[in-house]
Amino acid sequence: MVREYAAGALGPYADDPAVDQALTTVLRSDEEPLVRDNALAAVEEAGPSDARTDVLRALIQDPGPGRAAARILTAWGRNPDTPAPSPLSLSGY
């Protein structure tokens, strides 16, 4: 539960590279769905950036957060159908 709240509280700090990296890692690989959901809410709160857009596009095919990622991209005016960069280019976060 602490990890869920911590992930959700990171939105205002998402421009910090360490926070951005933590959110990206959680979104891409955390096994706890509620932690991932709260990290996704933090990314949504942080607002659009090229890096966050790329991460959300990479999540679209994920059965867990995929729909929410597409909804956020649409709300940001970003096309959710644009392919995500290759996984190697996401590793620079």
N, C-alpha and C positions, 0 to 999 in steps of 0.2 A: 504494500500500500504506500509506503514511503517513496518508492521508486515511481509509482504512478503520479503522486503529487509533485515530485521533483521534476519529472518530465513535463508536466503541464505548466509548471511555473517558469519555464525557461524562455517563453516567447519574447518578453521584453529584452532579453539578452542575446537573441539569436544572431546579432551582427558581430558578436565576439567570435573569433575563429574557433576557440575551444568549445564554446557552446554549440556552434553550428556543427562541428564535428561530432559532438555527443548526440545531438538530435539525429543527424544522418545515420550514425551507427545504430541507434535505437530503432529508427524507422526501417532500416534495411535488414536487421538481424535479431532483434530482441524476440524471445519466444513468448513473452507475456503480452497477450492482446491488449490489455488495459494500459500497459505502459506505452505500447505503440500508439494507441488511440490518443493518449494524452500528449505524446510527442507530436502527433499530427495536429492536434489542437494548438499546440505552441507554435508550430510552423505557420499555421493559418493566422494566428494572432500576430506573428512577426511581419507578415505581409510578403508581397512578391519580391523576389530577387532572382537573378539568373541561376544561382546555385540551388535555391529552394525549388525553383521551377523544374530544374533537371532532376532533383531527387523525387519530386512528386510524379513526374513523368515516368521515372523508373519504377514507381510503385503501382502504376495503373494496372499492370497484369497480375498483381498480387491479390488473391481472393479476399484477404483481410481488409487492408486499407485502400484497395484500388478504387472503389466507388467514391469514397470520401476524397481521395487525391484528385480524381477527375472533377468532382464538384468544386473543390477549392481552386483548381486551375481555371475552371470556367468563371468562377466568381472574380478571379483576378484578371480576367480578360485574356488568359493564355489558352491556346488551343491544346486540349488534352490529347488530341490525336497525333500531335507532332511526336515523332519517335524520341525516346530518351537517348542521351549520349551512351556510348559503350561503357560497360562497367569500369574499364580502366580509367576513363576520364572522370568518373565519379570518385575515384580513390584519392583525389587531390584535396578532399575536404579535411 
